[in-house]
């Protein structure tokens, strides 16, 4: 099972950015949160991002959005795994055919 990291980049905490860099280097999926787009460096604004307003009385909206995005990440990860498995099977079948022709 893969791990998805949820990181709140509000306030531009250097430790959070350092840890986010490590997570990206390891190829782990991420879900980024922020209260302000000014806290988001230009080079990561294209990634999965939820902007939220802390003043909102109903935190259920944020919980729902995080839940939906995590569900999408799980589905994407599953789709990637399925694609990789199909490719391995095709490669295995191709290798079997080559071996039969050689023998």
Buried (B, 14 or more C-beta within 10 A) or exposed (E): EEEBBEBBBBEEEEEBEEEBEEBBEEEEBBBBBBBEEEBBEEEBEEEBBBBBEEEEEEEEEBEEBBEEBBEEBBEEBEEEEEEEEEEEEEEEEEEEEEEEEEE
